[in-house]
């Protein structure tokens, strides 16, 4: 099971809750597709769209071309910055210490650099009743 790490206050609005849920589910989709670097995995389109989908797909395609997969579990810790009925902005300190890159053929690490904590901002948009991450800005290790 994918850990959520998302926290909601008792007074969190429905759009905020839906945006947090979509964002957390998106990381589960990325984790599943990343295990084989399947940039065409239909799960990616369930919670990603726009620039975010393009970026994730391009990164996975590059990994696949180099024989790299991502194994383990990313742990998001998102919080809502703003939320309306149509969009929400989230900030996260994504923990990827247990989600690393490996060579697919040998299952050996691609480097000896441990994962860490990355600052992430995301826009989650209500697209005809379905909340999807449409922009995703993931910073380098140690940024939060």
N, C-alpha and C positions, 0 to 999 in steps of 0.2 A: 504494500500500500504506500502511496506517495504521501509523505508528511506535508501538512499544509503550512504550518508556521504562520499563517495569516491570523491576525488578531482583529476582532470586531468589538466595538463598544456596544453596550446595550442600546444606545441611541443611534447607532449607525443606520443611515438611510438605506432603503432598498436598492437604489442604484449603486451605492458604495459597496454593499454586500455582493451584488451581482458582478461588479467589476473585480472585486477581490477574488471571487470564486472563479471567474474566467481566467484571471492572471495566474492563479495557482494551478488550475487545470492545464493551462498552456505549458507550464514547466513540466508537468507530467507527460504531456504529449511530446515535448522536445526531448525529454529523457528517454522515452520509449523509442522514438525515431533515431536518436543519437546512438543507441546501442548497436545499430547496424549502419549508421550514417545514411539512412534512407530519406533523402531530401524530397522524395515524392510520396512519402507516407501520408495518406489522406487525413490522419489525425491532426497533422499540422494545420490544416485549414479549418479545423473545428473551433479553435480558439485564437488563431492568428489570421491577420489580413493585412493588406497594404504593405507599407515599407517593412514592417516587422516580419511578415511572412517571407518577403523577398530576401531580407538579410539572413534569416535563419536558414532558409533553403539554400542560398548561395554558400553559406559557411559549411553546411552539411555536404553539399556537392563537392566542395574543395577537400573536405576531410575524406570523403569516399574516394576521390581521385588519388589521394595519398595513402589510402589503406588505413585510415585512422577512424576509431570509434570512441565514443564517450561512455564510460561505464561508471556505475555508482548512482548516487542520488543527490541532486541539487536540493537545497533546503531554502525556500523563500521565506522572507520575513516582511511582507509588504504592509504599507500603511497608506491610507487615502490622504492625498493632499487636497484635492477638490473633487466634487462629484455633482453632476446634474443628471437630468433624466436621459441625456444623450451621450455623455462622455464623463470619464473620470481620469484624473492624473494620479498615479501611484509612485511612491518611492520605496525602494527595497534595499536591504543589505543581504544580497544572495550569498549563502554559504555553499561554496563548491569544494570544500575540503574533502568530501567523499565522492566527488564526481570528477574524474580525471580522464585524460586522453591516453589511449592505448593503440598499439599497432594491432589491427584486426587479426592478422595471420598468427601472431605469437602471443597476443594478450600481454605484452610487456609495455610498460609505461613509455611514452614518447620522450619524456625527459625526467629529470629528478626534481623538478619544481613542484612543491606541494600546492594544492588548491588553497583557497583563502576566502576572503569576503570581498565582494564586488558591489559597488554602488550601482543601482539600476533605477532608471526612471522609465515609466511606461504610460502610454495613453491607451485607455480601454474604451472602445466606442460601442454604443448600442446600435447595431445594424439590423433594423427591422425586428427588434425583439431578441436578438442574439448578441451578447456581449463578446467582443473580440479585441485582442491586443493589436493595435494598429501601428504604434510606434514603440520602439524598444531601444534604449540607450544603455548599454552595459559597459561599465568602466573596468579598468584593470584591477588585478589583485591588490588587496590592501587599501582600497579606496573608501572603505567604511569599517 
